[in-house]
Amino acid sequence: MNTEELKTFIFLSKVKNFTLAAEQLFIAQSTVTNRISELEKEVGKRLFSRGSKTVTLTEAGEIFLRYAERILELQDTSIEEMNALSSHQRKFSIGAINANYEIYVKQLVDNCLKDNSVTSIKVMLGHSLDLIQQLQDNMLDMVFSAIPLKRQGFTCDVYDTDRVALVCGKGKNEYPNGITKHQLASIPYLMCDLTLSEAGVFIRSLFPKNHIFRLDVDNTSKLLPYLENGLGYSFLPYKLVKEKLDSEDLEEVKLKDFTAPLVTTYLIYKNGYNVKKFLENKFDNVTE
């Protein structure tokens, strides 16, 4: 199989139509058909179910799609690394969920770029499981994750522990004496989906099943403007909102009859990788 076959397969899986795929890829429809046919011969499975006008992935196709995307990502990463060698002596590829980037990684990146000119840094933001998979595929050097990885060949350190705080816009707290667990279900709650972490599971458990939130996003920083404008409440990592609490853009709501769990950030990397060269910005006498 070649990359053009994989790219055509991925594109067809999205548009679900041979004619449309050919038009948007600027190739003949017969070329699309031949590439998919050759790919199916190589993997020994039918990847698409053909309809009169549309195609859908088979079960085998769904499985192969994940690997095809990863193969192309690995290819792109290898090219980037080889290109980086010509202009940079050090290259770091870092994965982080959004909250961890805002709280921890951004400052580390700022320090690293400010203090030297020989470093190239690539940051990937996403969900913990996706980032951990990219780490295992050698696409990332380290991951700041909300969940741990227990696998031979990898080191998983507790990088930091934080608490979650229920916050709202300054002057918009309708529970100055504290809020009960029962009252939470009736407030205009803005959900940041942290379900894979212990804190995320706990927060979801505070609301009825299939509860409709006023806003539901998976990026913590996107909630802040809404909170500052008094449009609701949300549990967020304390260190993420500390500056806004200090400046009184936000205020914290006391919890009356329950406590929130801590949030743990894990730093995951392959055994033997010298993570200190990034964390401490040390470049002298470092063995690659």
C-alpha positions, 0 to 999 in steps of 0.5 A: 500500500502507498500513501496515495491509497491511504489518503484516498481511503481516508477521504472517501470514508469522510465524503462517502461518495466516489464521484465527490471524492474524485472531484475534490481530489482532482483525479478521475473516478476510476483512479479512486476506484482502482486505489480502493480496490488495490487497498482492499486486495492488500489488506484482504478485506472489504473496506466499504459497503457500496450503495447506489449513491453512497458508500459506508465503512465496513467493520474492517474499514472502521478498524483500518481507518484508525491505523491509516490515519496513524500511518500518515501521522507517523509519516508527517512526524518523521518528515518534520523531525528530519527537516528540524535537524537542519535548523535546530539542535533540539526538538521536543514533541509534547502532548497535553490536554488543554487545561494542562497546557494552560497551567503547566506546559505554556510556561515551560514552552515560553522558558525554553524558547526564550532562553535558547535559539536551538530548540524546536517545539511541537505541541499537540492538544487533545484528549488524554487517551489520544495523546497517550496513543501518539506517545506509544506510536513515537509521535510524541516525546512526553504527554501531560495527561489527566489519566495514568499509563501503566505499561512496561517501557513507559514512565508515568510520574505524578507531575502535580496535584490540584483541586477543582473549584466551583466558580462563577462570575464576580457578583453572580453567586446566588449561593453566598453561604455555599451550595449543596449537592442537591442544588447543583442539578438546578444551576446553569452549569457549564460543563467541561468534559473531563470524564476520563479523570476521577474529577470528571467522573465525580462531576458527572455523578453530581447531575442526573443521567442524560442531564442537559447542560447549558453549555458542554465543551471539552476545552476549559479555557473556552468556558472562562469568558462565559463565566466572567460574563455571569452566564453560569457556574463550572468546576475548573482546576483551581490553578487555572482560575487562580489569577482570575479569582485573585483579580476578582473576575471570578469568585469561588462558590463554597461547597456545603455538604460535599467535597470535590476530588483532587485533579492529578496531572501525570507526565508520561514518557518512554523509559530512558528519555531525559525529560529534564532537558525540557522541564529544566531547560538543560541542554549541556552534556545531554545525551540524545 
